[in-house]
Amino acid sequence: MATKWTLGCDAADPQRLAAFWAEALGYVPEPGYEEPDGASIVDPDGVGPAIGFLRVPEGKTAKNRMHIDVRPAADPAGREDAIRATVARLTSAGATVVREQTYGDQLGNVVLLDPEGNEFCVA
């Protein structure tokens, strides 16, 4: 059996970052978790890991060593449309597009920044 785990994230504004990632991943606020300097989101189906956000005084200073890839569900024929629709939804929620990466003539992924400048991909 796999070990349950939580992804812990530093944040300047934990509630804002938690709200963004809840939108990005289809998560919800963790019931009963109400901390002034933290926030937590969970998979409403109980399958994915919880993600916690804790306020820290220092800002982001370098590229992430690890990041989340958001992979919209779509068959291969609709993959590019699903990526573009997800990117549009997430930019409306506060993300910034950095670049598109293509492989030959196909869109591979789009690199974005979340509201606090953390890199992630929609693939």
C-alpha positions, 0 to 999 in steps of 0.5 A: 500500500502506498504511503499517504503524503501531503505537498507542503508549499511556502507562500506569502499569501497562503489563502490566495495561493490555496484558492488558485491551486484549488481552482487549478486542480479541482480541489476544495478547502480542507474542512476544519483547517482554519489557520491565519498563517496557513491554508490547506486544500484536498481532493474532494474524492479523497484520491490525491494528496492534500496540499498545504500552504504556510506563510513564510517571511522570505520571497521566492528567489530561484527556479522551482526544483519541483513543480506541478504538471496539470494534465487536463483529461482529454483524448489525444485528438482533443489534447491541444484544445484541452491544454489551451482551455485550461491555460485560459481558465488558469490565466483568468484565475491569476496565472501568467503564461511564460512560454509554449513548448512544442514537439514538432508541430504539436503543442507539448505543454505551456509553462506558467507562473502561479500568482506567487511566481512558482513555475508549473506546466499544463501538459 
